[in-house]
Amino acid sequence: MRTLLFLIQKEFIQVFRDKTLLPLIFVMPLIQLLILVYAADLNMKNIEYAVFDEDNSSFSRELQDKYLNSPFFLHEGQLSNQSEVDNELRSAGVDMVIHIPAGFEKSLLRSESVDVQFLIDGINSASAVIIANYAQNILFDFNRSVIKKYHPENVSKIQQIGVSYRHWYNPELESKIFMVPGILVLLVSMIGWILTALNIVKEKELGTIEQINVTPIRRFQFILGKLLPFWFIALFELAFGLALGRLLFDVPIVGSLGILFAFTAVYMVVPLGFGLMISAVSRTQQQVMFLAFFFNLTFILMSGLFTPSESMPDWAIYANYLNPLSYFMRVIRMILLKGSGFMDILPDFIGVSIYGLIVLILATLAYRKRV
């Protein structure tokens, strides 16, 4: 036990002596949290659009006014022919073109069907879906008002089935409330992972690890001595990030912080163990960074940070069981936003516990004492 305590003390001394490491641990998460939360806003505003109006009627102008008065859309001008439409979309001058066909007003007055076309830049499929939903909602509202005003006898036909929405846990659908917990998972995991991954290989490059290898320190003591200091730092980072999220973004904390930190304590063994395992099998920091980049990119994209992991194909959903970020991403949102209890997260807790034990064993076996 004394040997392990001395190793932990040594690691803390090295961390606080390294003037480049301290900003990485304490300052960079603050900056990244502030930047990423605003950059990863899922709500779209200032959607640039143009109008190709072939009807030029009072109805078409009334429809255009609906979009002009919307806080989500930014009018960029009128188009007079199909060639201009193609040029605007090809050059990314606008995100969407609204095409109002000739005979639009006459069709509505006669209670005939008429199609308004939304030509949307679909390079980014996620934003294209959001733009389409915003545009359709405004169009449906316009259509409803026309029917009530000019065809009141048809009002009952569109109101036979009413739909009401109530969004639980995030009533205003604020993306910050959704994104802050996910970004905290990303920062805590990646910082811990990278720091531990660089730790052993740095000592290899400096030659200081040879001094440890000639001592009677056992492998599991060495691995725990490397892991525990960054484990404490990761828990502090989470507490610091939660405080910032509450103060700056008013992120709700509905559930138990005790359950959250208990899960985090077990979960952090996985990314920290991964980092030590990569470091143990690598000879240079360059090798570590290449391996870390590969795993980080894969885990982040599949974690559910930006898009729901449930929307992935079946094989990817099963492969995601090997993604530690997906466990924590799901649990932190359940606890903070839903108030889920321990029994609700028990399957994830068991999975992470087994995962952490396996990774810790592999990291211990990967380390070889060589002189």
N, C-alpha and C positions, 0 to 999 in steps of 0.2 A: 504493500500500500504506500509506504514511504517513497519507494522508487517511482510509482506513478505520480505522486504529488510533486516530486522534484521535476519530473518531465513536464507536467502541466505548468509549473512555475517557470521553467525554462522557455516554454512556448509563449507564455504571456509576456515575458521580458523581451523576447525577440519581436513580438508584435508591436509593443509600445516603443521599442527603440527604432523601428523602421518608420521613418518620416513619410515615406511614400505610401505605406500600407494603411496608416491611420486615416488619411482622407478617403481612401478607397472604401474603408469599412464604415465610416461615420458620416462623411460629407456626400459622397456619391449617391447613396440611397435617397437622401433628402432631395437632391437635385433631380434624380431620375423620377422619383415619385411625383414631383411637381410638374415635370415636363410630360411624362408619359400619360398621366391622367387626362390632361387637356388634349394631348395629341391623339389619344385613342378614344376620343369622344364619338360614340356611335350615333349620336343625333346629327343630322345633316341640316345645315343652314346655308343660305346664299347659293342655292342651286341655280345655276345660270341657265336660262332658257330663252328661246326665241319663238315667235309665232308665225306660222304660215296660214294666213286667213284667206280662204278663197270665197267666203260668203260675204264678208264686210257688211254684216247686218247688226241690228241693235242687240240681237241675242248673242252673236259672236263676241261683240264688245263687252256685253255683260259677263260672259264667261271669262274673258281675259281680265276683267276687273277683279274677279275672284282670285286669280293667281297674283295679280299686282298687290292685293291687300294681304296676301299670305306672308308670314314672317320667314317662311322656308325658301321662297323663290325670289330670284333676282332677274328682272326683265332686261334682256340685252338687245332687243330690237325686233323689227318686223321683217319678214322675208317675203319676197314677191314671186319666187318660182322654185321649182324642185332642184335646180342647179345650185341655188344659194343654200338650200337645205343640206345638200350633200357636202358642200364646201365647209359649212359651219361645223358639221359633225366630224368630218375628216380632219379638220385642223384643230379640233378640240376647243373651238371657240365657245361652244355652249355644251351643257350636259344633256339638254333635252330640247326637242322641237315639238311644239303642239300644232298639229295639222287639223284645221277646221275645214271640212269639205264644203263645196258649193251646195246650196239648198239646205243648209243647216237649220235656218229659222223656219222655212216652210215645212220641213219634215216635223219639227217639234210642234208647230201649230196644228198640224194635221194628225198629231199623235202617232206619227210613223217613226220607225226606228232609224237612227242615224249614228254613224260611227265617227268618233273623234279619235284621231291617232296620236299616240305618244311615241315619238322617235327618240330613243334613249341610248346614250353612249354606254354600251354594255361591256367595255373592257374590264371594269371592276364590277363583277357580278353582284357583290354585296351592296354596293352603293346603288346599282341599277334597280335592285329590288326595292330599296327604300324610296328612291325617287318615284318609282311606279306606284307605290302605295300612297305616297303623299298626293301625287297627281290624281289618282283615281278617287280619293276621298273628296277632293275639291269638286271634281266632276260630278260625283254622285250627289253632293250637296246642291249643286246647281240644278241637276236634273230633278231633284225632289222639289225644289222651289218652283220650277217651271210647271210641273204637274199640278201642284197645289194652286197655282195662280190661273192657269189656262185650262186645265182639265181636272177640276175638283172631283168629278165623278169617278176618276181613276185612282184617287188617293187611297181608297180602301184596298186596292189591289197591291199597292206597294207597302202597305202597313199591316198586312194580315199576320206576318211573323215579325215580331220585334226582337231586336238584338241589343242587349246591354252588356257593357264590359266593366269588369272590376279587376284590377291588377293587384294581386296580393304581394306583399313584402316590398314592393317598389311601386307605389300607386302612381307616381308621376313619371315613371319610366325614365328616371335620370340615369344616364350611362355611367356617371361618376360612382354612384353607389354600387354598380355592377363591376366596374373596372378596378376600383381601389383595392378590394381584397385580392383580385387576381394578380395585380401588379405587385402587391406585397409578397405573394407566393413566389413570383418570379425573382424579385430582388433578394429575398432571404435565401432561396435555393441556389441561385446562380453565384452570389457572393461567397456563400459557404463552400460551394463546390469548387469554384476557381481557386479560392485561397488554399484549400487543402490539396488540390491538385498540384499547385505550384510549390507546396511546402517541402515535400520530400525531395523532389527533383532539384530544387534550389540548393539543398544541402549536398546533393550529389555533385552538382557543378562546382560548389565552393570547396568540396572535400571534407566538410565538417562531419558528414555522416559516418566517415570511417572511424572517427573517435567514439561514436556511439556503438558501432558494430563490434568493437573489441571489448565492450563492457558486457557483463552477464545479464543485461536487460533482455527479457523475453520478448518475442514478437508481438504478442497480444498487448503487453505493457507499452511497447513502442507505439502501436497503432492507436490505443486508447489515449496515450499521452499527446499524440498529434490531433486526435479527433475532439477531445473534450473542450479545449480552449475555444475552438471555433463553434462548438455546440453552444457554449454559453454566449458567445458573441451573436450567434444567430437568434437566440431567444431574446437578447437585448434589442436586436434590430427589429424583430417583430413587434415588441412592446413600443419601441420608438415610432415605428411606422403606423401602428394602430392609433397612437396618440395624435400623430399628424393628420391621419385620415379623419379622425373625429373632430379635431379643431379646425382644419382647413376645408374639409369637404362635407362635414356633417354626416359621415357614414354611420349608420345605426349599429349599435352593438346590442342585439336583442338577446343572444344566447349567453352561455356561461364562458367567461374568459378562462376559468380553470380548466374546463374541458378542452378549449382551444389550445392552451399551452401544453396540456398533457398530450394531446395528439401531436402537436408540433415537436415536443421533446422526442417522441418516438420516430416521427417522420424524418427529422433532420439527420438521423443516423444513415438514412439511405443516400441523400446527395453527398454528405460528407464522406461516407464510406466509398462511394463511387469515385470521388476526387482522390482519395488515398490509393484506391486500387489502380487508377490511371497513372498516378504519380509513381507508384511502386514499379510498374512495368515500363516506364519511360526513362530515357537517359538524359533528355534535354527538355528545356521549357518549351521549345518549338514543337516537339512531339506532343507534349501535354496540350498545348493550345489547339493543335489540329484535332486531337481526339475530343477535347472539350467542345470545340465548335461544332463538330458533327453531332454529338449527343444533344447539345443545347438546342440547336436549330430544330432537330427532330422532336424533342420533348416539348418545346415551346409551341410549335405549330399544332401538335396533337393534344395539347393540354386542355383546350377549351377556353383559353384566355380570350380570344376574339370571336370564335365561332363555336357553337355547341358541338361537343364531341359525339353526341348522339346522331348527328347528321352524317357522320362518316360511314363508309361501307362496312359491312360486317367484319371483314378480315382486319380492318384498321381498328375497330372497336375492341376486338380480342387482343390485338397487338398492344393496345393502349393499357392493358393490365400491367405491362412492363414499364409504363411511364409513371415515375413517382409524382411528377407535377400534377397529373390528372387527379390523383387521390386528394392532395392538399387543396387543389383548386375547388374541388367539389365540397369538401368539408368546411373550409373557411367561409364560403358563401352560405352554406346551410346553417352554421352556427351564428354568424354575425347578422345575417339578413332574415333568416327564418326562425331563429331561436331553437334549432334542433338540439335534442338531448343526446346523452351518450349512447343510448340504445339505437338512435337513428343513424349514428355514424359507426356503429359497432363493426359492420362488415369491412368498412374502410380501415378501421383501427386494427383489426386482425390482419388484413392484407398487408398493411404497412409494417406491422410488427414482424411478420414472417419475412417480408422483403428486406427489412433492415438487418435481421439476423443473418440472412444469406449473404448480403453484401458485406457485412462486417467480417464474416468468416472468410469470404473470398479475398478481401483486402489484407487480412492477416496472412493468408497463405501466399498471396502475391509478393509480400515483402520477404526478401532474402537477406540474411546477414552475410555480407561478403567483405573481405578485407582487401 
